[in-house]
Amino acid sequence: SQKIEQNSEALNIQEGKTATLTCNYTNYSPAYLQWYRQDPGRGPVFLLLIRENEKEKRKERLKVTFDTTLKQSLFHITASQPADSATYLCAFPLTGGGNKLTFGTGTQLKVEL
Amino acid sequence: GAVVSQHPSRVICKSGTSVKIECRSLDFQATTMFWYRQFPKQSLMLMATSNEGSKATYEQGVEKDKFLINHASLTLSTLTVTSAHPEDSSFYICSATSLGAYGYTFGSGTRLTVV
């Protein structure tokens, strides 16, 4: 069955460093992959979408890569700030599910001063 | 940008009662709305997909008679948790999308506590 894996352990980094979060998937070849940010007690907020024919996508301090050979997406936040502390979720469309999304469990990022 | 409003943000109800949660797309017409539930430190679990004017499609294991979904217009979908029990306590989130949309817009979620 399709499976998404994100590191369940929280990632703690120092302010100003680059945070790198990983999303691995198995038994699937998604046409695209999305990344969301979720704050405690709030709904997710869409950040970036990357398609299978795109190796990299950038938006301000964010960068996403998509390696279809490794079946992996990396999410980078450069010059991280305490305000970047949140849980980051990757998601991709379900096979045969039209526009339904399935989500990873998310990785909590904590940026410390 | 696209905004989805979800109400209420928190609700406490007694076991056996019903609770209605509203999800509205404020500045766009949502062709499809999705309902998720999320347990602490777990991912979002898709419950159902609703398209305006048609019956909702429920995911496997979700009781359609317990979680009633109505999508009466292109801007409003409601989820009613009927005869709620403590095990229904969870965080419920709706999301909406429209044709050609880039990414999905989520509501702020509803924390349901059944006592």
Chai-1 contact restraints between the chains, C-beta under 6 A:
chainA,res_idxA,chainB,res_idxB,connection_type,confidence,min_distance_angstrom,max_distance_angstrom,comment,restraint_id
A,R42,B,S108,contact,1.0,0.0,6.0,A-B,restraint_1
A,G43,B,I93,contact,1.0,0.0,6.0,A-B,restraint_2
A,G43,B,F106,contact,1.0,0.0,6.0,A-B,restraint_3
A,G43,B,G107,contact,1.0,0.0,6.0,A-B,restraint_4
A,G43,B,S108,contact,1.0,0.0,6.0,A-B,restraint_5
A,G43,B,G109,contact,1.0,0.0,6.0,A-B,restraint_6
A,P44,B,F106,contact,1.0,0.0,6.0,A-B,restraint_7
A,F46,B,G103,contact,1.0,0.0,6.0,A-B,restraint_8
A,L49,B,G103,contact,1.0,0.0,6.0,A-B,restraint_9
A,F103,B,S43,contact,1.0,0.0,6.0,A-B,restraint_10
A,F103,B,L44,contact,1.0,0.0,6.0,A-B,restraint_11
A,T105,B,S43,contact,1.0,0.0,6.0,A-B,restraint_12
